[in-house]
Amino acid sequence: MMAVRKESRQHIQEEGLWFPERQQQAVRDDLQALSQAQDALCQALAQVQIATADKADELGERIEAWHREQENREAMKAARP
């Protein structure tokens, strides 16, 4: 009976089903990959936020310019006899 258990355990270890060192390394590798992906996502999010702020500034400037143009047109219309 003991020989069967030993063979089963050896088979499991050789097949990688129970290899704590390999499993721990795989978990570490997965965690490192997740950490790198998280860093990349954070960098991408920061770039999106910067781009959004830039576009908002640009849009704000365009709106202000449009309002100035409207005011100038109204002033010109009012100045005409």
C-alpha positions in Angstrom: 0.0 0.0 0.0 2.8 2.4 0.8 4.4 1.8 -2.6 1.2 2.9 -4.4 1.0 6.1 -2.4 4.7 6.9 -3.1 4.2 6.2 -6.8 1.1 8.4 -6.9 2.8 11.2 -5.2 5.8 10.9 -7.5 3.5 10.9 -10.5 1.7 14.0 -9.2 5.0 15.8 -8.5 6.4 15.0 -11.9 3.3 16.1 -13.7 3.4 19.4 -11.9 0.1 19.0 -10.1 1.7 19.3 -6.8 4.9 21.2 -6.9 4.8 24.0 -4.3 7.9 25.7 -5.6 6.5 25.9 -9.1 3.1 27.0 -7.9 4.6 29.7 -5.7 6.8 30.9 -8.6 3.8 30.9 -10.9 1.8 33.0 -8.4 4.8 35.4 -8.1 5.0 35.7 -11.9 1.3 36.3 -12.1 1.4 39.0 -9.4 4.4 40.7 -11.1 2.5 40.6 -14.5 -0.6 42.0 -12.8 1.5 44.7 -11.2 3.1 45.7 -14.5 -0.3 45.7 -16.2 -1.7 47.9 -13.4 1.3 50.3 -13.8 0.7 50.5 -17.6 -3.0 51.1 -17.0 -2.2 53.9 -14.5 0.1 55.5 -17.0 -2.5 55.3 -19.8 -5.1 56.8 -17.5 -2.8 59.7 -16.6 -2.2 60.3 -20.3 -5.9 60.3 -20.9 -6.5 62.7 -18.1 -3.8 65.0 -19.5 -5.3 64.9 -23.0 -8.7 65.5 -21.6 -7.5 68.5 -19.6 -5.8 69.8 -22.8 -8.9 69.4 -24.9 -11.0 71.1 -22.2 -8.7 74.0 -22.1 -8.8 74.2 -25.9 -12.6 74.0 -25.9 -12.8 76.7 -23.3 -10.6 79.0 -25.4 -12.7 78.4 -28.5 -15.9 79.1 -26.5 -14.5 82.4 -25.2 -13.4 83.3 -28.7 -16.9 82.6 -30.0 -18.4 84.7 -27.3 -16.0 87.6 -28.2 -17.0 87.3 -31.9 -20.7 87.4 -31.0 -20.1 90.5 -28.8 -18.2 92.2 -31.6 -20.9 91.4 -34.1 -23.6 92.7 -31.8 -21.5 95.8 -31.2 -21.1 96.4 -35.0 -24.8 95.9 -35.6 -25.6 98.4 -32.8 -23.1 100.9 -34.2 -24.7 100.9 -37.7 -27.1 103.7 -38.3 
